[in-house]
Amino acid sequence: MKNFSIWLKLCVFNFFVVSVVGVMMRYNMAFSLPGLTHKFTQEAHSHFAFYGWVSASIYLFVTKYLSEISEKINFKKYQYLMIANQIGSYGMLFTFLYGGYFWLSIVFSSIALFTGFAYFIFLLIDTKSNRNPEIIWLKSGAFFTTISAIGIFGLAYFSSRKEEFEVLFRASTYFYLHYQYNGFFLFSCVGLLLISLKKYGIQISEKMNKTIFFLLFIGCFFGYGLSILWTEIPDLLYGFFTIVSLIQLLGAWKLWSFVWKNRSKFSENHFIQKLLLAVVGCSFLMKFILQIASAIPSLGIYAFNSINIVIAYLHLVLLLGISLFLIWKIVDLDYFKFDKTVNCGILLMVFGIVLNEIILSLTAIFSIFYIPFLSAKYWLLFASVIIMISIGSFIKSLKVD
């Protein structure tokens, strides 16, 4: 793929930008940063993380994969798609920082959103005759990103009337987050994982692939119900969504077991690669276990009424799971010059992300028992700075053709 290494470096740089905005936000919470509105910074941080870092990386890796399996595809449209996504991402970064949701930030959000629609259409057309096991995962990921748009439209409409439609605004937020995290991000990453496993001679059987896919797809499609258990719903639906959470866990366990059984084929991997994949695998399972826990009424009350628990969960998925997987994917593609800087940088990143998750989790647990954790904001700032430094330290180590 033309200019792949340049695009890759841009994606990692965007991850660094995400970390910088994260540090700004945490610093503002611990001390004070004049001219910075916490709500606006939070919105800029999350939107840029979603589109500038995660979505951009997925588009790039999928485009590279398509370029390797077919020469008939017109890849210029994917280049334009990635450019449009960057315009939308940086537009959202600055407009959300400036004023949160208003007409210009919605314009840039729409650009990024319609980029996702175009990606779905391109993928359907260019892989219609492809029967590789990973294709169904990539297509489904793209499908879920279009579904998540319903939540975006809801947020845009209800944001101006949030007090009047508070429940619908919150439900729209969870709708968008669910189909982005559990749909687009997760399914795309599983597809990218299967692509990488082929390099090690690990080929998933058609039967197992379909079984795992079916379990996770059904779980994701109906799993939105697990995000709205805080509303008043009939007991029958509550029971159905609980079963859905078990179906998801079964699919996740089967996938985890498949990779674990083939771990000996990773024997030649660098220690860093093994560590990253191990952390990602653990966070992957933990995510589904927590979803089951949230379906238990006595625990669900705390899960949905504590912003600290929600934030801890979102960081578990996006940072420990998705982001570290994407870093693993970059390392697996051999686009890092392995030296002490890279090794220390990635180890420092894992430490910072794990520390961040521990502090968020402790804050959530302490809040349940009304135990003050006054130093949490300083620890979170410390973790954010570590993550920022670690990403910055190995950007220069990326190869550029």
BANU-583138 format. One record per residue (C-alpha): residue number from 1; residue in one letter; x, z, y. Coordinates in nm, 2 decimals, padded with zeros to 4 digits. Layout:
+-----+---+--------+--------+--------+
:   k : r :      X :      Z :      Y :
+-----+---+--------+--------+--------+
: NUM : A :      X :      Z :      Y :
...
+-----+---+--------+--------+--------+
// end
This chain:
+-----+---+--------+--------+--------+
:   k : r :      X :      Z :      Y :
+-----+---+--------+--------+--------+
:   1 : M :  00.00 :  00.00 :  00.00 :
:   2 : K :  00.13 : -00.10 :  00.34 :
:   3 : N :  00.24 :  00.19 :  00.57 :
:   4 : F :  00.14 :  00.45 :  00.31 :
:   5 : S :  00.42 :  00.69 :  00.40 :
:   6 : I :  00.34 :  00.67 :  00.77 :
:   7 : W : -00.03 :  00.75 :  00.71 :
:   8 : L :  00.08 :  01.03 :  00.48 :
:   9 : K :  00.30 :  01.18 :  00.74 :
:  10 : L :  00.01 :  01.16 :  00.99 :
:  11 : C : -00.22 :  01.34 :  00.74 :
:  12 : V :  00.03 :  01.62 :  00.70 :
:  13 : F :  00.08 :  01.64 :  01.07 :
:  14 : N : -00.30 :  01.68 :  01.11 :
:  15 : F : -00.28 :  01.97 :  00.87 :
:  16 : F : -00.02 :  02.12 :  01.10 :
:  17 : V : -00.26 :  02.06 :  01.40 :
:  18 : V : -00.53 :  02.25 :  01.20 :
:  19 : S : -00.29 :  02.54 :  01.15 :
:  20 : V : -00.20 :  02.54 :  01.53 :
:  21 : V : -00.56 :  02.56 :  01.63 :
:  22 : G : -00.61 :  02.83 :  01.37 :
:  23 : V : -00.33 :  03.03 :  01.53 :
:  24 : M : -00.48 :  02.98 :  01.87 :
:  25 : M : -00.81 :  03.11 :  01.74 :
:  26 : R : -00.66 :  03.41 :  01.56 :
:  27 : Y : -00.45 :  03.49 :  01.87 :
:  28 : N : -00.76 :  03.48 :  02.09 :
:  29 : M : -00.93 :  03.73 :  01.85 :
:  30 : A : -00.63 :  03.97 :  01.84 :
:  31 : F : -00.54 :  03.95 :  02.21 :
:  32 : S : -00.68 :  03.70 :  02.46 :
:  33 : L : -00.61 :  03.33 :  02.54 :
:  34 : P : -00.75 :  03.24 :  02.88 :
:  35 : G : -00.98 :  02.94 :  02.89 :
:  36 : L : -01.04 :  02.94 :  02.51 :
:  37 : T : -01.39 :  03.00 :  02.38 :
:  38 : H : -01.39 :  03.13 :  02.03 :
:  39 : K : -01.70 :  02.94 :  01.92 :
:  40 : F : -01.57 :  02.61 :  02.05 :
:  41 : T : -01.23 :  02.67 :  01.89 :
:  42 : Q : -01.39 :  02.75 :  01.56 :
:  43 : E : -01.59 :  02.43 :  01.57 :
:  44 : A : -01.29 :  02.22 :  01.66 :
:  45 : H : -01.08 :  02.39 :  01.39 :
:  46 : S : -01.33 :  02.33 :  01.11 :
:  47 : H : -01.43 :  01.97 :  01.21 :
:  48 : F : -01.07 :  01.86 :  01.24 :
:  49 : A : -00.98 :  02.03 :  00.91 :
:  50 : F : -01.26 :  01.84 :  00.74 :
:  51 : Y : -01.20 :  01.50 :  00.88 :
:  52 : G : -00.84 :  01.49 :  01.02 :
:  53 : W : -00.68 :  01.65 :  00.72 :
:  54 : V : -00.90 :  01.65 :  00.40 :
:  55 : S : -01.11 :  01.34 :  00.45 :
:  56 : A : -00.82 :  01.14 :  00.59 :
:  57 : S : -00.60 :  01.24 :  00.29 :
:  58 : I : -00.87 :  01.15 :  00.04 :
:  59 : Y : -00.93 :  00.81 :  00.20 :
:  60 : L : -00.55 :  00.75 :  00.19 :
:  61 : F : -00.50 :  00.85 : -00.17 :
:  62 : V : -00.80 :  00.65 : -00.29 :
:  63 : T : -00.69 :  00.34 : -00.09 :
:  64 : K : -00.34 :  00.37 : -00.25 :
:  65 : Y : -00.50 :  00.39 : -00.60 :
:  66 : L : -00.72 :  00.09 : -00.54 :
:  67 : S : -00.42 : -00.11 : -00.42 :
:  68 : E : -00.24 : -00.03 : -00.74 :
:  69 : I : -00.52 : -00.14 : -00.98 :
:  70 : S : -00.64 : -00.45 : -00.79 :
:  71 : E : -00.49 : -00.72 : -00.57 :
:  72 : K : -00.82 : -00.88 : -00.50 :
:  73 : I : -00.95 : -00.61 : -00.27 :
:  74 : N : -00.93 : -00.67 :  00.11 :
:  75 : F : -00.74 : -00.35 :  00.22 :
:  76 : K : -00.77 : -00.42 :  00.59 :
:  77 : K : -01.11 : -00.27 :  00.60 :
:  78 : Y : -00.97 :  00.05 :  00.46 :
:  79 : Q : -00.71 :  00.05 :  00.73 :
:  80 : Y : -00.98 :  00.01 :  00.99 :
:  81 : L : -01.18 :  00.28 :  00.82 :
:  82 : M : -00.89 :  00.53 :  00.84 :
:  83 : I : -00.82 :  00.44 :  01.20 :
:  84 : A : -01.19 :  00.50 :  01.29 :
:  85 : N : -01.17 :  00.83 :  01.11 :
:  86 : Q : -00.86 :  00.94 :  01.31 :
:  87 : I : -01.04 :  00.84 :  01.64 :
:  88 : G : -01.34 :  01.05 :  01.54 :
:  89 : S : -01.12 :  01.34 :  01.42 :
:  90 : Y : -00.91 :  01.37 :  01.74 :
:  91 : G : -01.22 :  01.30 :  01.95 :
:  92 : M : -01.39 :  01.60 :  01.79 :
:  93 : L : -01.08 :  01.81 :  01.82 :
:  94 : F : -01.06 :  01.78 :  02.20 :
:  95 : T : -01.44 :  01.76 :  02.28 :
:  96 : F : -01.53 :  02.06 :  02.06 :
:  97 : L : -01.25 :  02.26 :  02.22 :
:  98 : Y : -01.38 :  02.16 :  02.56 :
:  99 : G : -01.75 :  02.23 :  02.52 :
: 100 : G : -01.87 :  02.26 :  02.16 :
: 101 : Y : -02.17 :  02.06 :  02.07 :
: 102 : F : -02.26 :  01.82 :  02.35 :
: 103 : W : -02.32 :  01.44 :  02.38 :
: 104 : L : -01.95 :  01.34 :  02.36 :
: 105 : S : -01.86 :  01.56 :  02.07 :
: 106 : I : -02.17 :  01.43 :  01.89 :
: 107 : V : -02.05 :  01.07 :  01.95 :
: 108 : F : -01.72 :  01.14 :  01.79 :
: 109 : S : -01.89 :  01.33 :  01.51 :
: 110 : S : -02.11 :  01.02 :  01.45 :
: 111 : I : -01.80 :  00.80 :  01.43 :
: 112 : A : -01.65 :  01.02 :  01.16 :
: 113 : L : -01.98 :  01.04 :  00.98 :
: 114 : F : -02.04 :  00.67 :  00.97 :
: 115 : T : -01.68 :  00.62 :  00.85 :
: 116 : G : -01.79 :  00.82 :  00.55 :
: 117 : F : -02.09 :  00.59 :  00.50 :
: 118 : A : -01.86 :  00.29 :  00.52 :
: 119 : Y : -01.62 :  00.44 :  00.27 :
: 120 : F : -01.91 :  00.49 :  00.02 :
: 121 : I : -02.02 :  00.13 :  00.05 :
: 122 : F : -01.66 : -00.01 :  00.02 :
: 123 : L : -01.60 :  00.20 : -00.29 :
: 124 : L : -01.92 :  00.09 : -00.45 :
: 125 : I : -01.84 : -00.28 : -00.39 :
: 126 : D : -01.47 : -00.27 : -00.48 :
: 127 : T : -01.51 : -00.06 : -00.81 :
: 128 : K : -01.84 : -00.20 : -00.94 :
: 129 : S : -01.66 : -00.35 : -01.25 :
: 130 : N : -01.41 : -00.07 : -01.29 :
: 131 : R : -01.48 :  00.16 : -01.59 :
: 132 : N : -01.18 :  00.40 : -01.55 :
: 133 : P : -01.28 :  00.77 : -01.60 :
: 134 : E : -01.18 :  00.86 : -01.25 :
: 135 : I : -01.40 :  00.61 : -01.07 :
: 136 : I : -01.72 :  00.79 : -01.14 :
: 137 : W : -01.57 :  01.10 : -00.97 :
: 138 : L : -01.45 :  00.91 : -00.66 :
: 139 : K : -01.79 :  00.73 : -00.63 :
: 140 : S : -01.98 :  01.06 : -00.66 :
: 141 : G : -01.76 :  01.22 : -00.40 :
: 142 : A : -01.84 :  00.94 : -00.16 :
: 143 : F : -02.21 :  00.97 : -00.25 :
: 144 : F : -02.21 :  01.34 : -00.17 :
: 145 : T : -02.05 :  01.29 :  00.17 :
: 146 : T : -02.34 :  01.06 :  00.27 :
: 147 : I : -02.59 :  01.32 :  00.14 :
: 148 : S : -02.42 :  01.59 :  00.36 :
: 149 : A : -02.51 :  01.39 :  00.67 :
: 150 : I : -02.87 :  01.53 :  00.64 :
: 151 : G : -02.72 :  01.86 :  00.73 :
: 152 : I : -02.53 :  01.71 :  01.02 :
: 153 : F : -02.85 :  01.56 :  01.16 :
: 154 : G : -03.02 :  01.89 :  01.12 :
: 155 : L : -02.74 :  02.07 :  01.30 :
: 156 : A : -02.75 :  01.82 :  01.59 :
: 157 : Y : -03.12 :  01.87 :  01.63 :
: 158 : F : -03.15 :  02.24 :  01.58 :
: 159 : S : -02.84 :  02.34 :  01.78 :
: 160 : S : -03.03 :  02.30 :  02.11 :
: 161 : R : -03.32 :  02.51 :  01.97 :
: 162 : K : -03.12 :  02.75 :  01.76 :
: 163 : E : -03.32 :  03.06 :  01.85 :
: 164 : E : -03.65 :  02.89 :  01.77 :
: 165 : F : -03.53 :  02.74 :  01.44 :
: 166 : E : -03.26 :  02.99 :  01.34 :
: 167 : V : -03.34 :  02.97 :  00.96 :
: 168 : L : -03.34 :  02.59 :  00.96 :
: 169 : F : -03.02 :  02.58 :  01.16 :
: 170 : R : -02.85 :  02.81 :  00.91 :
: 171 : A : -02.99 :  02.61 :  00.62 :
: 172 : S : -02.86 :  02.29 :  00.77 :
: 173 : T : -02.52 :  02.44 :  00.81 :
: 174 : Y : -02.51 :  02.54 :  00.44 :
: 175 : F : -02.64 :  02.20 :  00.34 :
: 176 : Y : -02.36 :  02.02 :  00.51 :
: 177 : L : -02.10 :  02.26 :  00.39 :
: 178 : H : -02.22 :  02.26 :  00.03 :
: 179 : Y : -02.22 :  01.88 : -00.02 :
: 180 : Q : -01.88 :  01.85 :  00.16 :
: 181 : Y : -01.71 :  02.13 : -00.03 :
: 182 : N : -01.87 :  02.11 : -00.37 :
: 183 : G : -01.95 :  01.74 : -00.35 :
: 184 : F : -01.71 :  01.52 : -00.15 :
: 185 : F : -01.40 :  01.73 : -00.16 :
: 186 : L : -01.43 :  01.86 : -00.52 :
: 187 : F : -01.54 :  01.54 : -00.69 :
: 188 : S : -01.28 :  01.33 : -00.50 :
: 189 : C : -01.00 :  01.58 : -00.59 :
: 190 : V : -01.10 :  01.57 : -00.96 :
: 191 : G : -01.08 :  01.19 : -00.95 :
: 192 : L : -00.74 :  01.21 : -00.79 :
: 193 : L : -00.63 :  01.47 : -01.05 :
: 194 : L : -00.73 :  01.24 : -01.34 :
: 195 : I : -00.53 :  00.96 : -01.17 :
: 196 : S : -00.22 :  01.18 : -01.16 :
: 197 : L : -00.26 :  01.30 : -01.51 :
: 198 : K : -00.23 :  00.95 : -01.65 :
: 199 : K :  00.13 :  00.95 : -01.53 :
: 200 : Y :  00.20 :  01.23 : -01.77 :
: 201 : G :  00.03 :  01.06 : -02.06 :
: 202 : I : -00.28 :  01.28 : -02.03 :
: 203 : Q : -00.59 :  01.07 : -02.08 :
: 204 : I : -00.93 :  01.23 : -02.08 :
: 205 : S : -01.17 :  01.10 : -02.35 :
: 206 : E : -01.48 :  00.92 : -02.23 :
: 207 : K : -01.71 :  01.17 : -02.40 :
: 208 : M : -01.54 :  01.48 : -02.24 :
: 209 : N : -01.52 :  01.31 : -01.90 :
: 210 : K : -01.89 :  01.23 : -01.91 :
: 211 : T : -01.98 :  01.59 : -02.02 :
: 212 : I : -01.77 :  01.76 : -01.75 :
: 213 : F : -01.90 :  01.51 : -01.49 :
: 214 : F : -02.26 :  01.56 : -01.59 :
: 215 : L : -02.23 :  01.94 : -01.58 :
: 216 : L : -02.06 :  01.95 : -01.24 :
: 217 : F : -02.28 :  01.67 : -01.09 :
: 218 : I : -02.61 :  01.85 : -01.19 :
: 219 : G : -02.46 :  02.18 : -01.07 :
: 220 : C : -02.36 :  02.03 : -00.73 :
: 221 : F : -02.68 :  01.83 : -00.68 :
: 222 : F : -02.91 :  02.13 : -00.74 :
: 223 : G : -02.65 :  02.39 : -00.64 :
: 224 : Y : -02.75 :  02.38 : -00.28 :
: 225 : G : -03.02 :  02.63 : -00.38 :
: 226 : L : -02.74 :  02.88 : -00.44 :
: 227 : S : -02.66 :  02.86 : -00.06 :
: 228 : I : -03.01 :  02.95 :  00.04 :
: 229 : L : -03.09 :  03.24 : -00.18 :
: 230 : W : -03.10 :  03.45 :  00.13 :
: 231 : T : -03.44 :  03.29 :  00.21 :
: 232 : E : -03.76 :  03.39 :  00.04 :
: 233 : I : -03.80 :  03.17 : -00.26 :
: 234 : P : -04.02 :  03.20 : -00.58 :
: 235 : D : -03.87 :  03.39 : -00.87 :
: 236 : L : -03.89 :  03.07 : -01.08 :
: 237 : L : -03.67 :  02.88 : -00.84 :
: 238 : Y : -03.43 :  03.18 : -00.82 :
: 239 : G : -03.40 :  03.17 : -01.20 :
: 240 : F : -03.34 :  02.79 : -01.20 :
: 241 : F : -03.06 :  02.81 : -00.94 :
: 242 : T : -02.90 :  03.09 : -01.15 :
: 243 : I : -02.90 :  02.86 : -01.45 :
: 244 : V : -02.75 :  02.59 : -01.23 :
: 245 : S : -02.46 :  02.82 : -01.14 :
: 246 : L : -02.39 :  02.88 : -01.51 :
: 247 : I : -02.39 :  02.50 : -01.57 :
: 248 : Q : -02.14 :  02.46 : -01.29 :
: 249 : L : -01.91 :  02.73 : -01.44 :
: 250 : L : -01.93 :  02.57 : -01.78 :
: 251 : G : -01.82 :  02.23 : -01.64 :
: 252 : A : -01.54 :  02.39 : -01.44 :
: 253 : W : -01.42 :  02.58 : -01.75 :
: 254 : K : -01.42 :  02.27 : -01.96 :
: 255 : L : -01.21 :  02.08 : -01.70 :
: 256 : W : -00.97 :  02.38 : -01.66 :
: 257 : S : -00.93 :  02.41 : -02.04 :
: 258 : F : -00.85 :  02.04 : -02.07 :
: 259 : V : -00.57 :  02.06 : -01.81 :
: 260 : W : -00.45 :  02.39 : -01.97 :
: 261 : K : -00.43 :  02.24 : -02.32 :
: 262 : N : -00.21 :  01.97 : -02.19 :
: 263 : R :  00.02 :  02.19 : -01.98 :
: 264 : S :  00.32 :  02.12 : -02.21 :
: 265 : K :  00.32 :  01.77 : -02.08 :
: 266 : F :  00.40 :  01.91 : -01.73 :
: 267 : S :  00.72 :  02.07 : -01.87 :
: 268 : E :  00.95 :  01.84 : -01.67 :
: 269 : N :  00.76 :  01.92 : -01.34 :
: 270 : H :  00.94 :  02.11 : -01.07 :
: 271 : F :  00.85 :  02.48 : -01.04 :
: 272 : I :  00.68 :  02.41 : -00.71 :
: 273 : Q :  00.44 :  02.16 : -00.87 :
: 274 : K :  00.35 :  02.40 : -01.15 :
: 275 : L :  00.29 :  02.68 : -00.90 :
: 276 : L :  00.07 :  02.47 : -00.68 :
: 277 : L : -00.14 :  02.35 : -00.97 :
: 278 : A : -00.17 :  02.70 : -01.11 :
: 279 : V : -00.30 :  02.84 : -00.78 :
: 280 : V : -00.54 :  02.55 : -00.74 :
: 281 : G : -00.68 :  02.61 : -01.09 :
: 282 : C : -00.73 :  02.98 : -01.04 :
: 283 : S : -00.91 :  02.92 : -00.71 :
: 284 : F : -01.12 :  02.65 : -00.87 :
: 285 : L : -01.25 :  02.89 : -01.14 :
: 286 : M : -01.29 :  03.18 : -00.89 :
: 287 : K : -01.51 :  02.97 : -00.67 :
: 288 : F : -01.76 :  02.91 : -00.95 :
: 289 : I : -01.75 :  03.27 : -01.07 :
: 290 : L : -01.83 :  03.39 : -00.71 :
: 291 : Q : -02.12 :  03.15 : -00.70 :
: 292 : I : -02.27 :  03.31 : -01.01 :
: 293 : A : -02.21 :  03.66 : -00.85 :
: 294 : S : -02.40 :  03.55 : -00.54 :
: 295 : A : -02.70 :  03.48 : -00.76 :
: 296 : I : -02.72 :  03.85 : -00.86 :
: 297 : P : -02.97 :  03.99 : -00.61 :
: 298 : S : -02.78 :  04.32 : -00.54 :
: 299 : L : -02.46 :  04.12 : -00.47 :
: 300 : G : -02.63 :  03.83 : -00.30 :
: 301 : I : -02.76 :  04.06 : -00.02 :
: 302 : Y : -02.40 :  04.13 :  00.08 :
: 303 : A : -02.27 :  03.78 :  00.03 :
: 304 : F : -02.52 :  03.61 :  00.26 :
: 305 : N : -02.54 :  03.88 :  00.52 :
: 306 : S : -02.17 :  03.93 :  00.57 :
: 307 : I : -01.99 :  03.66 :  00.78 :
: 308 : N : -01.66 :  03.80 :  00.65 :
: 309 : I : -01.76 :  03.72 :  00.29 :
: 310 : V : -01.87 :  03.37 :  00.39 :
: 311 : I : -01.54 :  03.30 :  00.57 :
: 312 : A : -01.34 :  03.44 :  00.28 :
: 313 : Y : -01.52 :  03.21 :  00.04 :
: 314 : L : -01.48 :  02.90 :  00.26 :
: 315 : H : -01.11 :  02.96 :  00.30 :
: 316 : L : -01.08 :  03.02 : -00.08 :
: 317 : V : -01.22 :  02.67 : -00.14 :
: 318 : L : -01.07 :  02.48 :  00.15 :
: 319 : L : -00.72 :  02.64 :  00.17 :
: 320 : L : -00.64 :  02.78 : -00.17 :
: 321 : G : -00.82 :  02.50 : -00.35 :
: 322 : I : -00.85 :  02.17 : -00.17 :
: 323 : S : -00.56 :  02.19 :  00.07 :
: 324 : L : -00.31 :  02.31 : -00.19 :
: 325 : F : -00.43 :  02.04 : -00.43 :
: 326 : L : -00.36 :  01.78 : -00.16 :
: 327 : I : -00.01 :  01.92 : -00.11 :
: 328 : W :  00.04 :  01.91 : -00.49 :
: 329 : K : -00.08 :  01.55 : -00.49 :
: 330 : I :  00.18 :  01.46 : -00.22 :
: 331 : V :  00.45 :  01.64 : -00.41 :
: 332 : D :  00.34 :  01.46 : -00.73 :
: 333 : L :  00.37 :  01.12 : -00.56 :
: 334 : D :  00.74 :  01.21 : -00.50 :
: 335 : Y :  00.72 :  01.17 : -00.12 :
: 336 : F :  00.91 :  01.48 : -00.05 :
: 337 : K :  01.29 :  01.50 : -00.06 :
: 338 : F :  01.32 :  01.82 : -00.27 :
: 339 : D :  01.56 :  02.06 : -00.10 :
: 340 : K :  01.57 :  02.42 :  00.01 :
: 341 : T :  01.36 :  02.34 :  00.32 :
: 342 : V :  01.08 :  02.19 :  00.12 :
: 343 : N :  01.09 :  02.46 : -00.15 :
: 344 : C :  01.09 :  02.74 :  00.10 :
: 345 : G :  00.83 :  02.57 :  00.31 :
: 346 : I :  00.58 :  02.53 :  00.02 :
: 347 : L :  00.65 :  02.88 : -00.11 :
: 348 : L :  00.59 :  03.02 :  00.24 :
: 349 : M :  00.27 :  02.82 :  00.27 :
: 350 : V :  00.14 :  02.95 : -00.06 :
: 351 : F :  00.23 :  03.31 :  00.05 :
: 352 : G :  00.06 :  03.27 :  00.39 :
: 353 : I : -00.26 :  03.12 :  00.24 :
: 354 : V : -00.28 :  03.39 : -00.03 :
: 355 : L : -00.21 :  03.66 :  00.23 :
: 356 : N : -00.48 :  03.51 :  00.45 :
: 357 : E : -00.73 :  03.52 :  00.16 :
: 358 : I : -00.64 :  03.88 :  00.07 :
: 359 : I : -00.69 :  04.00 :  00.42 :
: 360 : L : -01.02 :  03.81 :  00.46 :
: 361 : S : -01.14 :  03.95 :  00.12 :
: 362 : L : -01.04 :  04.31 :  00.22 :
: 363 : T : -01.22 :  04.27 :  00.55 :
: 364 : A : -01.53 :  04.16 :  00.36 :
: 365 : I : -01.52 :  04.44 :  00.11 :
: 366 : F : -01.45 :  04.71 :  00.38 :
: 367 : S : -01.74 :  04.58 :  00.59 :
: 368 : I : -01.98 :  04.64 :  00.30 :
: 369 : F : -01.88 :  05.01 :  00.29 :
: 370 : Y : -01.86 :  05.03 :  00.67 :
: 371 : I : -01.49 :  05.10 :  00.65 :
: 372 : P : -01.30 :  04.99 :  00.97 :
: 373 : F : -01.01 :  04.76 :  00.92 :
: 374 : L : -00.89 :  04.74 :  01.28 :
: 375 : S : -00.55 :  04.58 :  01.20 :
: 376 : A : -00.71 :  04.29 :  01.01 :
: 377 : K : -00.70 :  04.06 :  01.32 :
: 378 : Y : -00.32 :  04.11 :  01.35 :
: 379 : W : -00.26 :  04.05 :  00.98 :
: 380 : L : -00.47 :  03.73 :  01.00 :
: 381 : L : -00.27 :  03.62 :  01.30 :
: 382 : F :  00.05 :  03.69 :  01.11 :
: 383 : A : -00.08 :  03.49 :  00.80 :
: 384 : S : -00.18 :  03.20 :  01.03 :
: 385 : V :  00.16 :  03.18 :  01.19 :
: 386 : I :  00.33 :  03.18 :  00.85 :
: 387 : I :  00.11 :  02.89 :  00.74 :
: 388 : M :  00.18 :  02.70 :  01.06 :
: 389 : I :  00.56 :  02.75 :  01.03 :
: 390 : S :  00.56 :  02.65 :  00.67 :
: 391 : I :  00.37 :  02.32 :  00.73 :
: 392 : G :  00.59 :  02.24 :  01.03 :
: 393 : S :  00.91 :  02.31 :  00.83 :
: 394 : F :  00.86 :  02.03 :  00.57 :
: 395 : I :  00.69 :  01.76 :  00.77 :
: 396 : K :  01.03 :  01.61 :  00.85 :
: 397 : S :  01.11 :  01.61 :  00.48 :
: 398 : L :  00.85 :  01.35 :  00.41 :
: 399 : K :  01.00 :  01.01 :  00.32 :
: 400 : V :  00.91 :  00.72 :  00.55 :
: 401 : D :  00.97 :  00.37 :  00.41 :
+-----+---+--------+--------+--------+
// end
